[in-house]
């Protein structure tokens, strides 16, 4: 919702079954931000977009290493207490 707006100004379309609980599309809409954030981190911080080779195996290795690096930093981030928590 736009700040100051009296009515919602954003909407999402879906082809989920009519009997889907409301919480399901809400949850899916909320995780979109996380997916975009992680993809941006993979591209800019971990070099996902830096592949310049010409073979699929090379591309596959590059993506695998970038994904492994992303897993490592995510687990490290989750294991490190935030300031003021510990």
PDB file of N, CA, C and O in Angstrom:
ATOM      1  N   UNK A   1       0.847  -1.182   0.000  1.00  0.00           N
ATOM      2  CA  UNK A   1       0.000   0.000   0.000  1.00  0.00           C
ATOM      3  C   UNK A   1       0.889   1.241   0.000  1.00  0.00           C
ATOM      4  O   UNK A   1       1.876   1.306   0.733  1.00  0.00           O
ATOM      5  N   UNK A   2       0.545   2.192  -0.800  1.00  0.00           N
ATOM      6  CA  UNK A   2       1.296   3.432  -0.884  1.00  0.00           C
ATOM      7  C   UNK A   2       1.051   4.258   0.377  1.00  0.00           C
ATOM      8  O   UNK A   2      -0.097   4.407   0.796  1.00  0.00           O
ATOM      9  N   UNK A   3       2.122   4.806   0.999  1.00  0.00           N
ATOM     10  CA  UNK A   3       1.918   5.629   2.188  1.00  0.00           C
ATOM     11  C   UNK A   3       0.956   6.780   1.901  1.00  0.00           C
ATOM     12  O   UNK A   3       1.092   7.476   0.895  1.00  0.00           O
ATOM     13  N   UNK A   4       0.003   6.968   2.774  1.00  0.00           N
ATOM     14  CA  UNK A   4      -0.978   8.031   2.626  1.00  0.00           C
ATOM     15  C   UNK A   4      -2.176   7.670   1.775  1.00  0.00           C
ATOM     16  O   UNK A   4      -3.138   8.436   1.722  1.00  0.00           O
ATOM     17  N   UNK A   5      -2.150   6.537   1.112  1.00  0.00           N
ATOM     18  CA  UNK A   5      -3.275   6.120   0.267  1.00  0.00           C
ATOM     19  C   UNK A   5      -4.391   5.552   1.138  1.00  0.00           C
ATOM     20  O   UNK A   5      -4.132   4.903   2.151  1.00  0.00           O
ATOM     21  N   UNK A   6      -5.624   5.802   0.734  1.00  0.00           N
ATOM     22  CA  UNK A   6      -6.774   5.301   1.485  1.00  0.00           C
ATOM     23  C   UNK A   6      -7.151   3.893   1.041  1.00  0.00           C
ATOM     24  O   UNK A   6      -7.794   3.155   1.787  1.00  0.00           O
ATOM     25  N   UNK A   7      -6.760   3.531  -0.147  1.00  0.00           N
ATOM     26  CA  UNK A   7      -7.077   2.213  -0.708  1.00  0.00           C
ATOM     27  C   UNK A   7      -5.771   1.538  -1.125  1.00  0.00           C
ATOM     28  O   UNK A   7      -4.800   2.227  -1.437  1.00  0.00           O
ATOM     29  N   UNK A   8      -5.728   0.214  -1.136  1.00  0.00           N
ATOM     30  CA  UNK A   8      -4.534  -0.462  -1.653  1.00  0.00           C
ATOM     31  C   UNK A   8      -4.299  -0.086  -3.118  1.00  0.00           C
ATOM     32  O   UNK A   8      -5.243   0.007  -3.903  1.00  0.00           O
ATOM     33  N   UNK A   9      -3.047   0.124  -3.471  1.00  0.00           N
ATOM     34  CA  UNK A   9      -2.733   0.526  -4.844  1.00  0.00           C
ATOM     35  C   UNK A   9      -1.912  -0.527  -5.585  1.00  0.00           C
ATOM     36  O   UNK A   9      -1.561  -0.329  -6.748  1.00  0.00           O
ATOM     37  N   UNK A  10      -1.606  -1.636  -4.930  1.00  0.00           N
ATOM     38  CA  UNK A  10      -0.856  -2.715  -5.568  1.00  0.00           C
ATOM     39  C   UNK A  10      -1.682  -3.990  -5.503  1.00  0.00           C
ATOM     40  O   UNK A  10      -2.462  -4.201  -4.574  1.00  0.00           O
ATOM     41  N   UNK A  11      -1.496  -4.824  -6.498  1.00  0.00           N
ATOM     42  CA  UNK A  11      -2.220  -6.090  -6.498  1.00  0.00           C
ATOM     43  C   UNK A  11      -1.389  -7.136  -7.217  1.00  0.00           C
ATOM     44  O   UNK A  11      -0.459  -6.810  -7.955  1.00  0.00           O
ATOM     45  N   UNK A  12      -1.732  -8.381  -6.997  1.00  0.00           N
ATOM     46  CA  UNK A  12      -1.059  -9.504  -7.651  1.00  0.00           C
ATOM     47  C   UNK A  12      -2.113 -10.395  -8.277  1.00  0.00           C
ATOM     48  O   UNK A  12      -3.195 -10.582  -7.720  1.00  0.00           O
ATOM     49  N   UNK A  13      -1.796 -10.936  -9.422  1.00  0.00           N
ATOM     50  CA  UNK A  13      -2.673 -11.908 -10.069  1.00  0.00           C
ATOM     51  C   UNK A  13      -2.124 -13.300  -9.801  1.00  0.00           C
ATOM     52  O   UNK A  13      -0.914 -13.487  -9.681  1.00  0.00           O
ATOM     53  N   UNK A  14      -3.014 -14.265  -9.710  1.00  0.00           N
ATOM     54  CA  UNK A  14      -2.592 -15.627  -9.428  1.00  0.00           C
ATOM     55  C   UNK A  14      -3.511 -16.620 -10.106  1.00  0.00           C
ATOM     56  O   UNK A  14      -4.674 -16.326 -10.384  1.00  0.00           O
ATOM     57  N   UNK A  15      -2.975 -17.796 -10.367  1.00  0.00           N
ATOM     58  CA  UNK A  15      -3.815 -18.873 -10.883  1.00  0.00           C
ATOM     59  C   UNK A  15      -3.914 -20.013  -9.860  1.00  0.00           C
ATOM     60  O   UNK A  15      -4.142 -21.168 -10.217  1.00  0.00           O
ATOM     61  N   UNK A  16      -3.737 -19.659  -8.583  1.00  0.00           N
ATOM     62  CA  UNK A  16      -3.903 -20.651  -7.524  1.00  0.00           C
ATOM     63  C   UNK A  16      -5.361 -21.097  -7.472  1.00  0.00           C
ATOM     64  O   UNK A  16      -6.251 -20.338  -7.855  1.00  0.00           O
ATOM     65  N   UNK A  17      -5.616 -22.309  -7.006  1.00  0.00           N
ATOM     66  CA  UNK A  17      -7.002 -22.773  -6.891  1.00  0.00           C
ATOM     67  C   UNK A  17      -7.819 -21.861  -5.978  1.00  0.00           C
ATOM     68  O   UNK A  17      -7.273 -21.245  -5.062  1.00  0.00           O
ATOM     69  N   UNK A  18      -9.112 -21.776  -6.226  1.00  0.00           N
ATOM     70  CA  UNK A  18      -9.988 -20.881  -5.465  1.00  0.00           C
ATOM     71  C   UNK A  18     -10.025 -21.223  -3.982  1.00  0.00           C
ATOM     72  O   UNK A  18     -10.266 -20.341  -3.158  1.00  0.00           O
ATOM     73  N   UNK A  19      -9.794 -22.480  -3.621  1.00  0.00           N
ATOM     74  CA  UNK A  19      -9.859 -22.862  -2.205  1.00  0.00           C
ATOM     75  C   UNK A  19      -8.519 -22.709  -1.479  1.00  0.00           C
ATOM     76  O   UNK A  19      -8.368 -23.196  -0.359  1.00  0.00           O
ATOM     77  N   UNK A  20      -7.550 -22.042  -2.102  1.00  0.00           N
ATOM     78  CA  UNK A  20      -6.255 -21.804  -1.465  1.00  0.00           C
ATOM     79  C   UNK A  20      -6.435 -20.837  -0.302  1.00  0.00           C
ATOM     80  O   UNK A  20      -7.066 -19.792  -0.460  1.00  0.00           O
ATOM     81  N   UNK A  21      -5.882 -21.176   0.880  1.00  0.00           N
ATOM     82  CA  UNK A  21      -5.987 -20.252   2.017  1.00  0.00           C
ATOM     83  C   UNK A  21      -5.322 -18.910   1.699  1.00  0.00           C
ATOM     84  O   UNK A  21      -4.320 -18.872   0.986  1.00  0.00           O
ATOM     85  N   UNK A  22      -5.859 -17.835   2.210  1.00  0.00           N
ATOM     86  CA  UNK A  22      -5.346 -16.489   1.945  1.00  0.00           C
ATOM     87  C   UNK A  22      -3.882 -16.359   2.340  1.00  0.00           C
ATOM     88  O   UNK A  22      -3.125 -15.644   1.683  1.00  0.00           O
ATOM     89  N   UNK A  23      -3.479 -17.034   3.395  1.00  0.00           N
ATOM     90  CA  UNK A  23      -2.092 -16.904   3.867  1.00  0.00           C
ATOM     91  C   UNK A  23      -1.066 -17.393   2.833  1.00  0.00           C
ATOM     92  O   UNK A  23       0.076 -16.933   2.837  1.00  0.00           O
ATOM     93  N   UNK A  24      -1.458 -18.310   1.959  1.00  0.00           N
ATOM     94  CA  UNK A  24      -0.514 -18.849   0.972  1.00  0.00           C
ATOM     95  C   UNK A  24      -0.060 -17.796  -0.035  1.00  0.00           C
ATOM     96  O   UNK A  24       1.147 -17.600  -0.178  1.00  0.00           O
ATOM     97  N   UNK A  25      -0.964 -17.102  -0.746  1.00  0.00           N
ATOM     98  CA  UNK A  25      -0.472 -16.077  -1.680  1.00  0.00           C
ATOM     99  C   UNK A  25       0.203 -14.905  -0.966  1.00  0.00           C
ATOM    100  O   UNK A  25       1.103 -14.279  -1.526  1.00  0.00           O
ATOM    101  N   UNK A  26      -0.219 -14.604   0.258  1.00  0.00           N
ATOM    102  CA  UNK A  26       0.433 -13.530   1.013  1.00  0.00           C
ATOM    103  C   UNK A  26       1.880 -13.922   1.309  1.00  0.00           C
ATOM    104  O   UNK A  26       2.791 -13.111   1.141  1.00  0.00           O
ATOM    105  N   UNK A  27       2.091 -15.156   1.747  1.00  0.00           N
ATOM    106  CA  UNK A  27       3.440 -15.649   2.038  1.00  0.00           C
ATOM    107  C   UNK A  27       4.299 -15.629   0.775  1.00  0.00           C
ATOM    108  O   UNK A  27       5.457 -15.213   0.816  1.00  0.00           O
ATOM    109  N   UNK A  28       3.736 -16.075  -0.337  1.00  0.00           N
ATOM    110  CA  UNK A  28       4.488 -16.096  -1.594  1.00  0.00           C
ATOM    111  C   UNK A  28       4.860 -14.688  -2.052  1.00  0.00           C
ATOM    112  O   UNK A  28       5.958 -14.469  -2.563  1.00  0.00           O
ATOM    113  N   UNK A  29       3.952 -13.740  -1.870  1.00  0.00           N
ATOM    114  CA  UNK A  29       4.241 -12.355  -2.263  1.00  0.00           C
ATOM    115  C   UNK A  29       5.343 -11.762  -1.394  1.00  0.00           C
ATOM    116  O   UNK A  29       6.164 -10.980  -1.875  1.00  0.00           O
ATOM    117  N   UNK A  30       5.364 -12.130  -0.120  1.00  0.00           N
ATOM    118  CA  UNK A  30       6.370 -11.579   0.788  1.00  0.00           C
ATOM    119  C   UNK A  30       7.764 -12.136   0.533  1.00  0.00           C
ATOM    120  O   UNK A  30       8.750 -11.434   0.755  1.00  0.00           O
ATOM    121  N   UNK A  31       7.872 -13.385   0.069  1.00  0.00           N
ATOM    122  CA  UNK A  31       9.213 -13.934  -0.151  1.00  0.00           C
ATOM    123  C   UNK A  31       9.838 -13.412  -1.447  1.00  0.00           C
ATOM    124  O   UNK A  31      11.017 -13.655  -1.702  1.00  0.00           O
ATOM    125  N   UNK A  32       9.080 -12.715  -2.246  1.00  0.00           N
ATOM    126  CA  UNK A  32       9.620 -12.154  -3.487  1.00  0.00           C
ATOM    127  C   UNK A  32      10.788 -11.215  -3.199  1.00  0.00           C
ATOM    128  O   UNK A  32      11.784 -11.219  -3.922  1.00  0.00           O
ATOM    129  N   UNK A  33      10.665 -10.410  -2.141  1.00  0.00           N
ATOM    130  CA  UNK A  33      11.738  -9.482  -1.792  1.00  0.00           C
ATOM    131  C   UNK A  33      13.015 -10.250  -1.480  1.00  0.00           C
ATOM    132  O   UNK A  33      14.094  -9.858  -1.923  1.00  0.00           O
ATOM    133  N   UNK A  34      12.907 -11.332  -0.730  1.00  0.00           N
ATOM    134  CA  UNK A  34      14.082 -12.118  -0.358  1.00  0.00           C
ATOM    135  C   UNK A  34      14.761 -12.712  -1.589  1.00  0.00           C
ATOM    136  O   UNK A  34      15.988 -12.714  -1.695  1.00  0.00           O
ATOM    137  N   UNK A  35      13.954 -13.210  -2.509  1.00  0.00           N
ATOM    138  CA  UNK A  35      14.500 -13.796  -3.732  1.00  0.00           C
ATOM    139  C   UNK A  35      15.248 -12.738  -4.540  1.00  0.00           C
ATOM    140  O   UNK A  35      16.351 -12.993  -5.024  1.00  0.00           O
ATOM    141  N   UNK A  36      14.660 -11.563  -4.686  1.00  0.00           N
ATOM    142  CA  UNK A  36      15.313 -10.484  -5.438  1.00  0.00           C
ATOM    143  C   UNK A  36      16.601 -10.040  -4.751  1.00  0.00           C
ATOM    144  O   UNK A  36      17.603  -9.775  -5.415  1.00  0.00           O
ATOM    145  N   UNK A  37      16.573  -9.960  -3.431  1.00  0.00           N
ATOM    146  CA  UNK A  37      17.756  -9.568  -2.670  1.00  0.00           C
ATOM    147  C   UNK A  37      18.884 -10.571  -2.870  1.00  0.00           C
ATOM    148  O   UNK A  37      20.022 -10.181  -3.131  1.00  0.00           O
ATOM    149  N   UNK A  38      18.576 -11.864  -2.749  1.00  0.00           N
ATOM    150  CA  UNK A  38      19.597 -12.896  -2.909  1.00  0.00           C
ATOM    151  C   UNK A  38      20.157 -12.919  -4.330  1.00  0.00           C
ATOM    152  O   UNK A  38      21.362 -13.086  -4.516  1.00  0.00           O
ATOM    153  N   UNK A  39      19.307 -12.754  -5.319  1.00  0.00           N
ATOM    154  CA  UNK A  39      19.770 -12.745  -6.710  1.00  0.00           C
ATOM    155  C   UNK A  39      20.706 -11.555  -6.963  1.00  0.00           C
ATOM    156  O   UNK A  39      21.730 -11.693  -7.631  1.00  0.00           O
ATOM    157  N   UNK A  40      20.343 -10.398  -6.425  1.00  0.00           N
ATOM    158  CA  UNK A  40      21.196  -9.212  -6.571  1.00  0.00           C
ATOM    159  C   UNK A  40      22.543  -9.445  -5.877  1.00  0.00           C
ATOM    160  O   UNK A  40      23.585  -9.053  -6.401  1.00  0.00           O
ATOM    161  N   UNK A  41      22.524 -10.076  -4.708  1.00  0.00           N
ATOM    162  CA  UNK A  41      23.760 -10.380  -3.993  1.00  0.00           C
ATOM    163  C   UNK A  41      24.628 -11.361  -4.790  1.00  0.00           C
ATOM    164  O   UNK A  41      25.847 -11.205  -4.860  1.00  0.00           O
ATOM    165  N   UNK A  42      23.993 -12.363  -5.384  1.00  0.00           N
ATOM    166  CA  UNK A  42      24.726 -13.324  -6.212  1.00  0.00           C
ATOM    167  C   UNK A  42      25.372 -12.640  -7.415  1.00  0.00           C
ATOM    168  O   UNK A  42      26.516 -12.937  -7.759  1.00  0.00           O
ATOM    169  N   UNK A  43      24.648 -11.734  -8.051  1.00  0.00           N
ATOM    170  CA  UNK A  43      25.170 -11.066  -9.247  1.00  0.00           C
ATOM    171  C   UNK A  43      26.277 -10.076  -8.909  1.00  0.00           C
ATOM    172  O   UNK A  43      27.322 -10.076  -9.559  1.00  0.00           O
ATOM    173  N   UNK A  44      26.064  -9.241  -7.912  1.00  0.00           N
ATOM    174  CA  UNK A  44      27.016  -8.167  -7.645  1.00  0.00           C
ATOM    175  C   UNK A  44      28.132  -8.580  -6.699  1.00  0.00           C
ATOM    176  O   UNK A  44      29.298  -8.283  -6.961  1.00  0.00           O
ATOM    177  N   UNK A  45      27.805  -9.249  -5.622  1.00  0.00           N
ATOM    178  CA  UNK A  45      28.807  -9.581  -4.616  1.00  0.00           C
ATOM    179  C   UNK A  45      29.567 -10.860  -4.872  1.00  0.00           C
ATOM    180  O   UNK A  45      30.706 -11.002  -4.428  1.00  0.00           O
ATOM    181  N   UNK A  46      28.960 -11.795  -5.580  1.00  0.00           N
ATOM    182  CA  UNK A  46      29.588 -13.103  -5.752  1.00  0.00           C
ATOM    183  C   UNK A  46      29.924 -13.420  -7.202  1.00  0.00           C
ATOM    184  O   UNK A  46      30.376 -14.527  -7.492  1.00  0.00           O
ATOM    185  N   UNK A  47      29.720 -12.494  -8.108  1.00  0.00           N
ATOM    186  CA  UNK A  47      30.176 -12.640  -9.478  1.00  0.00           C
ATOM    187  C   UNK A  47      29.373 -13.561 -10.368  1.00  0.00           C
ATOM    188  O   UNK A  47      29.907 -14.082 -11.347  1.00  0.00           O
ATOM    189  N   UNK A  48      28.109 -13.779 -10.059  1.00  0.00           N
ATOM    190  CA  UNK A  48      27.302 -14.670 -10.888  1.00  0.00           C
ATOM    191  C   UNK A  48      27.247 -14.197 -12.339  1.00  0.00           C
ATOM    192  O   UNK A  48      27.220 -15.016 -13.257  1.00  0.00           O
ATOM    193  N   UNK A  49      27.231 -12.899 -12.547  1.00  0.00           N
ATOM    194  CA  UNK A  49      27.101 -12.372 -13.914  1.00  0.00           C
ATOM    195  C   UNK A  49      28.449 -12.188 -14.623  1.00  0.00           C
ATOM    196  O   UNK A  49      28.489 -11.650 -15.729  1.00  0.00           O
ATOM    197  N   UNK A  50      29.548 -12.625 -14.007  1.00  0.00           N
ATOM    198  CA  UNK A  50      30.870 -12.410 -14.593  1.00  0.00           C
ATOM    199  C   UNK A  50      31.339 -13.534 -15.505  1.00  0.00           C
ATOM    200  O   UNK A  50      32.460 -13.472 -16.010  1.00  0.00           O
ATOM    201  N   UNK A  51      30.537 -14.539 -15.730  1.00  0.00           N
ATOM    202  CA  UNK A  51      30.970 -15.653 -16.575  1.00  0.00           C
ATOM    203  C   UNK A  51      31.085 -15.192 -18.021  1.00  0.00           C
ATOM    204  O   UNK A  51      30.159 -14.589 -18.564  1.00  0.00           O
ATOM    205  N   UNK A  52      32.226 -15.478 -18.641  1.00  0.00           N
ATOM    206  CA  UNK A  52      32.441 -15.065 -20.031  1.00  0.00           C
ATOM    207  C   UNK A  52      32.845 -16.239 -20.913  1.00  0.00           C
ATOM    208  O   UNK A  52      33.332 -16.038 -22.025  1.00  0.00           O
ATOM    209  N   UNK A  53      32.650 -17.448 -20.434  1.00  0.00           N
ATOM    210  CA  UNK A  53      33.028 -18.630 -21.205  1.00  0.00           C
ATOM    211  C   UNK A  53      32.005 -18.960 -22.274  1.00  0.00           C
ATOM    212  O   UNK A  53      31.029 -18.236 -22.472  1.00  0.00           O
ATOM    213  N   UNK A  54      32.247 -20.066 -22.958  1.00  0.00           N
ATOM    214  CA  UNK A  54      31.371 -20.441 -24.062  1.00  0.00           C
ATOM    215  C   UNK A  54      30.815 -21.847 -23.933  1.00  0.00           C
ATOM    216  O   UNK A  54      30.155 -22.327 -24.855  1.00  0.00           O
ATOM    217  N   UNK A  55      31.060 -22.519 -22.820  1.00  0.00           N
ATOM    218  CA  UNK A  55      30.572 -23.892 -22.701  1.00  0.00           C
ATOM    219  C   UNK A  55      29.572 -24.004 -21.556  1.00  0.00           C
ATOM    220  O   UNK A  55      29.654 -23.282 -20.563  1.00  0.00           O
ATOM    221  N   UNK A  56      28.639 -24.914 -21.716  1.00  0.00           N
ATOM    222  CA  UNK A  56      27.679 -25.141 -20.644  1.00  0.00           C
ATOM    223  C   UNK A  56      28.354 -25.706 -19.400  1.00  0.00           C
ATOM    224  O   UNK A  56      28.027 -25.265 -18.298  1.00  0.00           O
ATOM    225  N   UNK A  57      29.290 -26.669 -19.518  1.00  0.00           N
ATOM    226  CA  UNK A  57      29.951 -27.155 -18.300  1.00  0.00           C
ATOM    227  C   UNK A  57      30.672 -26.038 -17.543  1.00  0.00           C
ATOM    228  O   UNK A  57      30.645 -26.008 -16.312  1.00  0.00           O
ATOM    229  N   UNK A  58      31.312 -25.126 -18.266  1.00  0.00           N
ATOM    230  CA  UNK A  58      31.965 -23.996 -17.608  1.00  0.00           C
ATOM    231  C   UNK A  58      30.965 -23.104 -16.900  1.00  0.00           C
ATOM    232  O   UNK A  58      31.196 -22.677 -15.769  1.00  0.00           O
ATOM    233  N   UNK A  59      29.855 -22.823 -17.564  1.00  0.00           N
ATOM    234  CA  UNK A  59      28.799 -22.020 -16.947  1.00  0.00           C
ATOM    235  C   UNK A  59      28.256 -22.728 -15.712  1.00  0.00           C
ATOM    236  O   UNK A  59      28.036 -22.101 -14.677  1.00  0.00           O
ATOM    237  N   UNK A  60      28.041 -24.034 -15.824  1.00  0.00           N
ATOM    238  CA  UNK A  60      27.506 -24.810 -14.706  1.00  0.00           C
ATOM    239  C   UNK A  60      28.458 -24.764 -13.512  1.00  0.00           C
ATOM    240  O   UNK A  60      28.014 -24.602 -12.375  1.00  0.00           O
ATOM    241  N   UNK A  61      29.755 -24.905 -13.755  1.00  0.00           N
ATOM    242  CA  UNK A  61      30.739 -24.825 -12.675  1.00  0.00           C
ATOM    243  C   UNK A  61      30.730 -23.443 -12.039  1.00  0.00           C
ATOM    244  O   UNK A  61      30.791 -23.321 -10.815  1.00  0.00           O
ATOM    245  N   UNK A  62      30.656 -22.417 -12.850  1.00  0.00           N
ATOM    246  CA  UNK A  62      30.644 -21.042 -12.347  1.00  0.00           C
ATOM    247  C   UNK A  62      29.428 -20.807 -11.447  1.00  0.00           C
ATOM    248  O   UNK A  62      29.564 -20.264 -10.350  1.00  0.00           O
ATOM    249  N   UNK A  63      28.252 -21.209 -11.902  1.00  0.00           N
ATOM    250  CA  UNK A  63      27.027 -21.024 -11.117  1.00  0.00           C
ATOM    251  C   UNK A  63      27.087 -21.851  -9.836  1.00  0.00           C
ATOM    252  O   UNK A  63      26.648 -21.390  -8.782  1.00  0.00           O
ATOM    253  N   UNK A  64      27.626 -23.065  -9.917  1.00  0.00           N
ATOM    254  CA  UNK A  64      27.746 -23.913  -8.731  1.00  0.00           C
ATOM    255  C   UNK A  64      28.638 -23.262  -7.684  1.00  0.00           C
ATOM    256  O   UNK A  64      28.294 -23.254  -6.502  1.00  0.00           O
ATOM    257  N   UNK A  65      29.774 -22.719  -8.095  1.00  0.00           N
ATOM    258  CA  UNK A  65      30.675 -22.066  -7.145  1.00  0.00           C
ATOM    259  C   UNK A  65      30.059 -20.796  -6.559  1.00  0.00           C
ATOM    260  O   UNK A  65      30.207 -20.537  -5.365  1.00  0.00           O
ATOM    261  N   UNK A  66      29.380 -20.013  -7.372  1.00  0.00           N
ATOM    262  CA  UNK A  66      28.717 -18.810  -6.863  1.00  0.00           C
ATOM    263  C   UNK A  66      27.622 -19.190  -5.868  1.00  0.00           C
ATOM    264  O   UNK A  66      27.448 -18.514  -4.854  1.00  0.00           O
ATOM    265  N   UNK A  67      26.887 -20.260  -6.146  1.00  0.00           N
ATOM    266  CA  UNK A  67      25.832 -20.717  -5.233  1.00  0.00           C
ATOM    267  C   UNK A  67      26.422 -21.234  -3.925  1.00  0.00           C
ATOM    268  O   UNK A  67      25.869 -20.988  -2.854  1.00  0.00           O
ATOM    269  N   UNK A  68      27.544 -21.949  -4.009  1.00  0.00           N
ATOM    270  CA  UNK A  68      28.204 -22.439  -2.797  1.00  0.00           C
ATOM    271  C   UNK A  68      28.707 -21.269  -1.953  1.00  0.00           C
ATOM    272  O   UNK A  68      28.602 -21.300  -0.727  1.00  0.00           O
ATOM    273  N   UNK A  69      29.246 -20.248  -2.596  1.00  0.00           N
ATOM    274  CA  UNK A  69      29.695 -19.061  -1.871  1.00  0.00           C
ATOM    275  C   UNK A  69      28.516 -18.360  -1.210  1.00  0.00           C
ATOM    276  O   UNK A  69      28.632 -17.873  -0.085  1.00  0.00           O
ATOM    277  N   UNK A  70      27.388 -18.308  -1.898  1.00  0.00           N
ATOM    278  CA  UNK A  70      26.195 -17.685  -1.331  1.00  0.00           C
ATOM    279  C   UNK A  70      25.718 -18.464  -0.110  1.00  0.00           C
ATOM    280  O   UNK A  70      25.345 -17.864   0.898  1.00  0.00           O
ATOM    281  N   UNK A  71      25.728 -19.785  -0.188  1.00  0.00           N
ATOM    282  CA  UNK A  71      25.355 -20.617   0.957  1.00  0.00           C
ATOM    283  C   UNK A  71      26.287 -20.349   2.130  1.00  0.00           C
ATOM    284  O   UNK A  71      25.831 -20.217   3.266  1.00  0.00           O
ATOM    285  N   UNK A  72      27.581 -20.269   1.867  1.00  0.00           N
ATOM    286  CA  UNK A  72      28.552 -20.023   2.924  1.00  0.00           C
ATOM    287  C   UNK A  72      28.295 -18.692   3.630  1.00  0.00           C
ATOM    288  O   UNK A  72      28.227 -18.643   4.858  1.00  0.00           O
ATOM    289  N   UNK A  73      28.152 -17.619   2.861  1.00  0.00           N
ATOM    290  CA  UNK A  73      27.965 -16.320   3.521  1.00  0.00           C
ATOM    291  C   UNK A  73      26.605 -16.228   4.208  1.00  0.00           C
ATOM    292  O   UNK A  73      26.476 -15.542   5.222  1.00  0.00           O
ATOM    293  N   UNK A  74      25.590 -16.906   3.675  1.00  0.00           N
ATOM    294  CA  UNK A  74      24.282 -16.898   4.327  1.00  0.00           C
ATOM    295  C   UNK A  74      24.354 -17.619   5.664  1.00  0.00           C
ATOM    296  O   UNK A  74      23.836 -17.121   6.663  1.00  0.00           O
ATOM    297  N   UNK A  75      24.992 -18.788   5.695  1.00  0.00           N
ATOM    298  CA  UNK A  75      25.123 -19.528   6.953  1.00  0.00           C
ATOM    299  C   UNK A  75      25.982 -18.759   7.946  1.00  0.00           C
ATOM    300  O   UNK A  75      25.696 -18.762   9.143  1.00  0.00           O
ATOM    301  N   UNK A  76      27.021 -18.107   7.469  1.00  0.00           N
ATOM    302  CA  UNK A  76      27.884 -17.301   8.339  1.00  0.00           C
ATOM    303  C   UNK A  76      27.092 -16.135   8.935  1.00  0.00           C
ATOM    304  O   UNK A  76      27.216 -15.828  10.120  1.00  0.00           O
ATOM    305  N   UNK A  77      26.281 -15.495   8.100  1.00  0.00           N
ATOM    306  CA  UNK A  77      25.464 -14.376   8.551  1.00  0.00           C
ATOM    307  C   UNK A  77      24.459 -14.825   9.612  1.00  0.00           C
ATOM    308  O   UNK A  77      24.252 -14.130  10.607  1.00  0.00           O
ATOM    309  N   UNK A  78      23.837 -15.984   9.403  1.00  0.00           N
ATOM    310  CA  UNK A  78      22.849 -16.488  10.355  1.00  0.00           C
ATOM    311  C   UNK A  78      23.489 -16.947  11.660  1.00  0.00           C
ATOM    312  O   UNK A  78      22.844 -16.891  12.708  1.00  0.00           O
ATOM    313  N   UNK A  79      24.744 -17.399  11.623  1.00  0.00           N
ATOM    314  CA  UNK A  79      25.423 -17.880  12.823  1.00  0.00           C
ATOM    315  C   UNK A  79      26.016 -16.751  13.657  1.00  0.00           C
ATOM    316  O   UNK A  79      26.293 -16.934  14.842  1.00  0.00           O
ATOM    317  N   UNK A  80      26.209 -15.597  13.051  1.00  0.00           N
ATOM    318  CA  UNK A  80      26.789 -14.456  13.749  1.00  0.00           C
ATOM    319  C   UNK A  80      25.685 -13.657  14.427  1.00  0.00           C
ATOM    320  O   UNK A  80      24.764 -13.186  13.759  1.00  0.00           O
ATOM    321  N   UNK A  81      25.765 -13.496  15.770  1.00  0.00           N
ATOM    322  CA  UNK A  81      24.721 -12.715  16.443  1.00  0.00           C
ATOM    323  C   UNK A  81      24.758 -11.250  16.008  1.00  0.00           C
ATOM    324  O   UNK A  81      25.824 -10.669  15.802  1.00  0.00           O
ATOM    325  N   UNK A  82      23.579 -10.680  15.876  1.00  0.00           N
ATOM    326  CA  UNK A  82      23.490  -9.266  15.515  1.00  0.00           C
ATOM    327  C   UNK A  82      23.872  -8.416  16.721  1.00  0.00           C
ATOM    328  O   UNK A  82      23.805  -8.879  17.859  1.00  0.00           O
ATOM    329  N   UNK A  83      24.268  -7.181  16.472  1.00  0.00           N
ATOM    330  CA  UNK A  83      24.657  -6.275  17.547  1.00  0.00           C
ATOM    331  C   UNK A  83      23.506  -6.117  18.535  1.00  0.00           C
ATOM    332  O   UNK A  83      22.371  -5.843  18.143  1.00  0.00           O
ATOM    333  N   UNK A  84      23.810  -6.293  19.819  1.00  0.00           N
ATOM    334  CA  UNK A  84      22.792  -6.131  20.848  1.00  0.00           C
ATOM    335  C   UNK A  84      22.006  -7.387  21.168  1.00  0.00           C
ATOM    336  O   UNK A  84      21.156  -7.356  22.058  1.00  0.00           O
ATOM    337  N   UNK A  85      22.260  -8.504  20.471  1.00  0.00           N
ATOM    338  CA  UNK A  85      21.522  -9.740  20.738  1.00  0.00           C
ATOM    339  C   UNK A  85      22.197 -10.595  21.795  1.00  0.00           C
ATOM    340  O   UNK A  85      21.518 -11.167  22.648  1.00  0.00           O
ATOM    341  N   UNK A  86      23.508 -10.693  21.759  1.00  0.00           N
ATOM    342  CA  UNK A  86      24.183 -11.633  22.661  1.00  0.00           C
ATOM    343  C   UNK A  86      24.669 -10.992  23.910  1.00  0.00           C
ATOM    344  O   UNK A  86      25.256 -11.662  24.760  1.00  0.00           O
TER     345      UNK A  86
END
